[in-house]
Amino acid sequence: MKAWEQNIRRVTPYVAGEQPNKQNMIKLNTNENPYPPSPLVKAALYKIDNLRLYPDSNVTPLVKELSKYHGVEENQVFVGVGSDDVLAMAFMTFFNSDKPILFPDITYSFYDVWAKLFKIPYEQPALNDELKIVKEDYYRENGGIVFPNPNAPTAICEPVEFIEDIIKHNQKSVIIIDEAYVDFGGESCLSLIDTYENLLVVRTFSKSRSLAGMRIGYCIGNADLIKALTDVKQSFNSYTMNQAAITLGVESVRDEAYFREHIDKIINTREWFSDKLRELGFSFGKSKANFIFATHESVSARDIFMAAREQDIYMRYFDKPRIDNYLRITIGTDEEMNVLLDFLKKYLDKK
Ligand SMILES: *Cc1c(COP(=O)(O)O)cnc(C)c1O
């Protein structure tokens, strides 16, 4: 290795689910919303006309709208380019201890990537055999805690008291709860924000608000946490949120009726699809997200994944210890889920 090469930061990047672009494909592999965003979003898109100017680096219009929506102060809200941006900034800002941060062995696979990127030591307590988080594993010295609730890719949601117990046992580090999927029927811990100064709740517009392509995420927490986060962000890159994203994000938050209607649709699809999937010999815990994490009693997940892919039906398969016999299936429209069920019936019959 040449001398200059020794100073290069080498990382193993996060690998996102594939983004094929085929006609008539059924794409159930990256937890996108099958429905378009609110019509208010599209209407506003054609009226965006101030692109000559830099956007507001504090994202004020969207911060205001979100603070009204959640009933918190404006200085308790931070907005970023997708929750991945918010989470990366939060790792940089809050996880600066020599003690390891903690997150589950089976969870969102970006956490260990950021930990390595920022040279943050980490440990990963194992989920139990039901793929649930064991809260007592987090009752020990640490440099911070982060996990999604509902967890990904398991879709299992823990109640607020469970989260509160973990926070109560951890008053010396920052706890980040990633609520990417909470709108699909999970319990939010936003109600704990005013009681616990060290709690940060992260949200995204990518799943429940059908805006994955716009890249909007945010977090809510104590004003001191938000100030620290903003200072780090403003030391890194001021103008990350583009003008269009700010404007369209505001419109999305304003259309509560559309939001609720489409969340309900997805939940309804998830519930009937869950029953049908069980009838086919799959088992899985109760999903509170817009996806199901399932394993089949006799046929390998990898075989099902590959065969479906041949038919342009995309699901997510993780070739990782403990979960390599599971499929993560995003909830699409009723029609899409019926096509998947037809495929599964035929495929499993032949096995
Ligand atoms: C999808 C997802 C995110 C990232 O979403 P963005 O599109 O970056 O807002 C963060 N956390 C979890 C658990 C996710 O599944």
The ligand as an ORCA input file, in Angstrom:
! r2SCAN-3c Opt
* xyz 0 1
  C     -36.693      3.860      5.508
  C     -36.018      4.004      6.841
  C     -35.270      5.129      7.171
  C     -34.832      6.152      6.160
  O     -35.787      6.813      5.559
  P     -35.486      8.119      4.693
  O     -36.016      7.794      3.350
  O     -34.016      8.418      4.690
  O     -36.266      9.153      5.403
  C     -34.791      5.256      8.452
  N     -35.001      4.303      9.372
  C     -35.674      3.190      9.086
  C     -35.857      2.162     10.127
  C     -36.195      3.000      7.805
  O     -36.808      1.871      7.500
*
